[in-house]
C-alpha cells in the first residue's frame, strides 16, 4: 500500500517537473535575442529618411542691391525743338493731320453718351458726340502724340474705365473747325478714324 502511494507521488512529481521545465524553456526562447536575430535574418532594412524630398524649402536670403539713379540712354530732350520744327514743316505739306483721340463711349444709349460728354465738359480738350449707326460715339480731344493722349487717358480711367486711345485723322478744315468752334458739330465726311484701341 505504501509502495503504491509512493509510485503515485513519483509520477505526479515527474509530470509537474516536466511542465515547469517546458514553461521555463519556452520563456527563455521567446526572450532570447538570438531567436530575434534568426527571425530578422534575410530581411533587408534601410533608412531612407536622408533621401526624402522637402516639400517647403526655406527661402534663401536675398542679397540687397543698392539703388542707382535711372539713366535713359535715349534722351531726346536736346532735340525736342528740332523735332517740333520738322513736324511743323511736314504738316504744312500734308492734306490731313494724323494723331490720336480718346474714345470715351460707344453704345446704343444716347442718354449715357450725353452723360459722358457732360462729365468731360470741364476739360480744355473739346469733346465730340456723333451717331454712327447703330452706335453713339463720344470722343475727347485731338492729340498729335500718343504719350500726350495717354496722360489725359490716365486721368479719365477711374471714372470711365471703358475709355480707349484711338488713332484718328483730321482734314485741315475739320481740325481748325474743331479747335475754333468745339461746340459745333463737324461733318462726318471731314474726319476719318480707326476706332481700334491701341495696346
Secondary structure, DSSP 8 states (H G I E B T S, - for coil): -HHHHHHHHHHHHHHHHHHHHHHHHHHHHHH-HHHHHHHHTT------GGG---SS----------------S---GGGHHHHHHHHHHHHHT-SEEEEEEEEEEEES-HHHHHHHHHHGGGSSS-EEEEEETTEEEEEEEEESSHHHHHHHHHHHTTT-TT-EEEEEEEEHHHHHHHHH-TTS---GGGEEEEEEE--
